[in-house]
């Protein structure tokens, strides 16, 4: 709840402070001379533009980095590698799903054992340290950091330059298993450059650590290397040795103001360049920039608001929901469980609980693989959900266990619900993916007593489940009062 309150307050205060500060500075600057206006651009407007563009680039890089990190920690990836990279189609489908889910330009995995380059379209090749196009892999595997970013031609489509996030995949002992990641089309960054050049009327481009231009807009008319630009070549060593700075240079009787900032994720420098105007044009442009800049501030704040909201909702969903079954996560459920019991105690309402365990689930995993095991979990969760009310809560408690809380429900009704669930699982999950599995589940049912804790209620439900499993499974058992008294 506090996050929802802080975010609008932060955006509102930031907007008010930026608007007041920018308006005050612009109005004061209107009454000063030509040099003061240029100084204002150098110390305020130009750094603000540079910082805004830098923030946008960082934001665009955040998602592919996060996605690559999740891929590197995915249990499917680890299991598939440890099983000897059998069924390459599984990895192909996985990469294609990642590519579609996160709207990535490409997704890939290169195995340390086989050196095969897996792609969403299939196995493209085997990387070799003798090929220049594959040097990125051998550089990434030797790098000390978990991930690195490089700009290169896409192996699947050599006509498109792609920004790759290369993330190491390691086992529990830290042994390298391969490199996995996603690619972001360079056109995304070029579109960002075009947007800000149009909005601010300034030239924006990127250079590498040697001073060569690596990314620019369609209207860029400069040289391909800053060492080839008269005036700029004199300050090039200082630019390339400083993480950020403000500089002035003259070329053909025209003065330029530039703001530089190093982007460590890309090993590039962001260059924002402003051309000094005559006094008359600066005075006219001042009012135009005032209007445009205020509009940009509003747009940036709106983007900030919606971006923070989107990431917040995504993070909350990831934290509160089991990604496989869609049930509540155990962390989020434990707090909700206590709230439900507190409310029931105050209102004298009944609350019942059901603990579900899939019978012989480990055997299914061992005999048919974890993917089929995941399918069983998903189907069981679907059956359980279909038999619940909107007020009921389903939680994935453990690997193959589900815990259900039924507010305003007596034990007798909970018993009927559990029995219906048990029958539907037994009848509907006999065949999965053309495999005769005969999936069943055991159930433990208990009703909350106003004198017990959440731990006590869960233990009684667990004991009921234990009796059901002891009686050859595939049945429902009800908790006893004696079990409660001994807890």
N, C-alpha and C positions, 0 to 999 in steps of 0.2 A: 504494500500500500504506500509506503514512504517513497518508493521509486517513482510512482505515478505523480506524487506531489512535488518531488524535487525537480523533475525534468521540465515541466512547464514553468516553474519559478526560475530555473536556471536560464532557460531560453528567453523569458521575458526580461529578466535583469540584464542579460547579455545584450539583448536588443536595445533596451533603453540606454545602457551605458555607451554602446557603439554609436547609436544614433545621436545622442547628446554630444559626445566627444567629437564625432565627425562633423556635425553641423556647426558646432562652436568654432572648430579649427578652420572650416571652410569660410565662414563669415568673417572671421578675423583676417584670414589670408586675402580676402577680397580687397582689403584696404592697404595692402602693402605693395611694395615695388616688385619688379620682375624677378630679381634675385631671391626675394623672400618667397615668391610663389614656387620657384624652382626648388628652393630649399625645403619647402613644405612637401612637394612631390617626392623629393629624395628621402625625407625622414618619416613620412607618414603614408602617403597614398601608395607609393611603389612597394614598400615593405608589406603593406596590407594586402596588395594584390599578390605578391609573391607568397605570403603565408597562406592566403586563401587557396591558391592553386596547389601549393604543397600539401595542404590538408586534403584537398580533393584527390590528389594522386595517392596519398596514403590510404584514404578511405577505399579507393578502387582496388588497392593491393591487399586490403585486409581480408576480403572474402576468399580470394584464391589461396592465400596463406593459411587461413583457417580451414578451408576445405582440404587442402593438402595434409595438414596436421591430423585431421580426423581420418583421412584415408590411411595415413601411416600407422595409426593406432587401431584400425578396424580389425576385429577378430577374424573376420572372413579372410582378409588379406593374409594374416599370419597363418591361419589354418591351411589355406590353399598353398602357400609356399612350403610349409612344413610337410605337407602331404605329397610333395614332389612335383608341384605345378601340373598336376593332372587336370584334364579337361580344360584346355585353354579357353574354351567358349565361356566358361564361368567367369573368368577374369575379363573377357571381352564384354560380357553383359554387365558386369559390375562397373567397368569404366564408362560404358555407354549410359548407364543409369546415373552415374555421378555427373557426367557431362550434361545430361538433360535436366537433372534436378537442380543443379546450380547454374545453369545457363553458361557453362564454360565453353570456350572455343575448342578445347581439346582436353583429353585426359589420358594418362599413360602410366606404365610401370615397366621398369627395366630390372630384370633379375640379376642378382650378384652371382648366382650359381650357374645359370645357363647363358647369361648376357643377352637373353631374348628381349626384344622391345615390343611389349604388349600395348595395343592401342584399342580404342573402342571399335575399330574396324577389323581387328585381328592382329596377328603377329606380323610386324612390319619388317623386322630384320634382326640380326645379332650385332650388337655394338662391338667395336674393335678399337683398341688404343692406337691402331695405325691409321685410322681414318680421322681426318680433321673434323668432320661433322659430328663425331662421337666423343670429342674431347671433353665436352661439357659433363658427360657421365663420370669420367675418371677424375675430373676436377672436383665434382660434387662429392664423390665418395671419399676423397682425401681431405675435404674441407672440415675444419673443426666444428663448425656450427651445424645444427640439425637441418637447416634448409638454406638454400641460396636461390637467387633469382638471376636469370640471364635472358638476353634478347637474342633470338636465333630464328632461323627458318624452320617452319613446322615440317617434321619428317614426313607426315602424311600429306601435306600440301605445301610444297616448296615454294609456292608463289606468294605465300603470306608470312610476314614476319610476326613472330609470336613472343609474348613475354611469359616465360616458363617459371613456375615455382617448383623447384626440385627438392623434395623432402626425403630424408633418409628413413628407411624401414629397418628397425633393429629388433632382435629378440630380447628376452628378459635378461640375458647376460651381456647385452650391448653389442652383439655380433651383427654386422651389417647383412641384411637380407636383400637389399635392393634400393632403388630410388623410385619414388612415386610422386605424382603431382598433377597439376592442371595447367592449362595455358590460357592467357588472356590476349586476345588479338590486339596488335599494336594500334589498330584503327581506333580503339577505344580511347587511348591516350591522345591520338591525333585529333579526335573529335573534341576532347577536352581543351586542347590547345586552340582550336578554331573558335570554340565558344568564348574563351577568355580574351582572345585577341579581338574578337568582334565587340565584346562587352566593354572592355577597358581601353581599346584603341592603342594597345601596346604589343610589341613583338615578344613572343614567348617561344623558347626552344630549349633543347637539352644538349649537353655536351658530355663526352666521356672524360676519363682522368687524363687523357692526352690532349684534350682540347678539340677533338673532332666532333662535329655536329651529328648527333645520333637520332634525334627526333625533332621535327619541325612541322609547321602548318604549310598549307598550299601556297600562301602568300609570302613565304620566306624568300628573301632575295640576297641574303648574305653569303659569305664564303663557307666552304665545307669545314674549315678549321679556323679557330679564332686567332691562331698565329699568322694567318694570312690577311687579317683585317688591320688596316693602318690605324694606329692609335691604340686599338685594343690589344695588339700584339705586345705592346710595352707593359701592359698590366696582366698579361696572360699567366706568367709564373705566380703572381700573387693570388690570382683567382683560383688557380688549381692547387694551391697549398693551403687555402683557408676554407673551413666548413661553410661559412657564409660571409657576405660583405656587401658594401655599397661602393660603386666606383663611377668615375666620370672619364670619358675620353672624347677626343675630337677627331673627326674624319671628314675631309673635304669641306672645312669651315662649318661643319654641323656638329653640335655638341650632343652627346648621348649620355643618359643616366641609366645605369644597370644595377640590378639587385640579384645577387647569386646565392644559391643555397644548395648544399650537398645532400643528396638522397642516398643514404647508405644501402638501402635495400636494392637499389639499381646500380650503385657505384657511378651515378651520373650527377651532373650539376644542373640545377634549374636556373635558367637565365631569363629575367624579365627586363626588357629594355624599353626606355622611354626617350623620345626625341624632344629636346627643348624647342618650344615655339616662341614666336615673337610675342611682345607684351600684349598687343591687341588680341591675338588669337588665344593667348593664355586667359585673358579676362573673359572672353566669350566661352572658352572651353570650361572655365571654372564652374560656371552655372550649369552647363550641360553635365559636367562630371558630378556636380552636387546632386542633381536629380538622379542620374544613373547610379551613382554610388549608394545613395539611400535605397534605391530599388534593389540593388545587388545585396545590400545588407539584409533587407527583408527576405529576399530569395534564399540567401545563405542560411538565415535563421530558420526559415521554413524547412529547407533541406535538412538542417541540423535536427529540427524537431521530428520530422518524419523518419529520418535515418535512425536517430536514437530510439524512437518508438518501435521501428521495425526490428532493430537488433535486440531491444529489450523484450519484445514479444517472442522473438525467436529463442533467446536465451532462457526465458521463463518456460517456454514450451519444452525445450531440451532438458531443463532441470526438473520439470514437474511431470513429464510424460515418458513412459517407456517407448523408445523409438520403434521397437519391433511389433508390439501388440497394441499400442495405443492406450494401454491402461496407465493409471497413475504410477509414478515412480515411488519407491519406498520412502525416500526422503520427504517428498511433498505429502505423502499419505499419512505419515506418523503424526504430523501437526494437525491435519484435518481430522484424524481419528480421535484425538484428544478433544477437539472442539465438539465433535458430534456427541461424544459421551457426556461432556459437561452440559450441553444443551439438553440432552435427554434426562439427565439427573435433575436439572432445574424444572423442566416441564413434566416430569414423571412419565415420559414417553418410553415405550419399549425399544430396544435396539438389539438386533441379532447379527451374528457374524457367521461367515462360512469360509472355511479354509479348504482349498482345492489342491490336489496333487495328481499330476498325470502319472498313471501307472506305467512302470517300466520305461520311463522316458530315457534313461541312460542307455538302455538296450537299443532303442530306436536310433539314438545318436551314434552309437558304436557300430550298428549294423548298416545303417542307411546314410549316415553323414549328417553334418550339422545343418546343412541347408534344408533337408527334409525335417529335421528337428525344429527349425525355425518355422516351417510351414505348419507343423503340428501345433506349436505354441500359438501361432496366429489364428488358426481355425478354432482352437479351444477357447481363446479369448473372445472370438466372435460369437460363439455359442453362449458363453456366459453373459456377454453384454446384451444380447438379444432378449434375455430373460430378466433383465434388471429394469427398474424404474429410473426416471431421471434423477431422483434424489439419492439413489444408491451409488456406492462408490466401489469400483474394481481396481485393485492394486496388484501389480506383479511383485510378489513378495520375495521370491527367490528364483532360481533357475527354471524350475518347472512347477512352482507353487503360485497360486493366486489367492489373495485375501479379499473378501467381500464384506462390506458393512451395509446393513439394511436398516436405516432409521425408521422408527414408527412401525416396527414389524416384530410380531411375537415369534417365539421359537417354532411353534406349530406351523405357521405360514412359511418360515424360512426352511423348514424341513421339506415342505411341498415343493418349494422353488428349487432346492438342491436336488431333489429326486428328479424333477423335470429336466434340470441341467444334465444330470448323470445319464438319463435315458437318451437325450438328444445327442450327447457326445458318443455314446455307444452305438446309436443307430446311424448317425450322419458321418462318422469318421472311420468307417470300416475300410474304405479305400481312399488313399491319397496319392495323387500323381501315379495312378495305375498300380499302386503297391497295396497288397492286402495287409493292412496293419492292425485293424481291430483295436483302435485306440479307445481306452477307457480312463476313468478318473475316479478317485476316492474323495469323499467329502466329510468334513467335520463341521457340526453346527452347534452353536451355543447362543444363549441369550444373556444380555448384560444385566448384572445386579448392581443396584445403586451403591453398594458397599465395596465394590472391587475396582482395581486399577486396570489400565489398558493392558498391562503385562499379564495380570491375572486372567482377564477375559481371553487374551490370545492363547495363553497356556491351556485353558480349558478347551478352547476350540482345537488346539493342536493335539490334545489328548484324545479328543473324539476322532480326529483324523487318524491318529495312530491305531485306534481300535478298528477303524474301517479298513486300514491297510493290513492289519493283523488277521482280519477275517477274509483273506483272499482278495481284497481290494474290490473295486467297481461297486461300491455301495456307500450308503450315507449312515453316519453314526451321530448321535446327539450327546452333548456334554452332560455330565451328571452334576448335581449339587455337591456331592461329596468331593468331587475333583476341585471345586471352587474353595471348599473349606480347608483343603490341605495346602493350597497355594500360599 
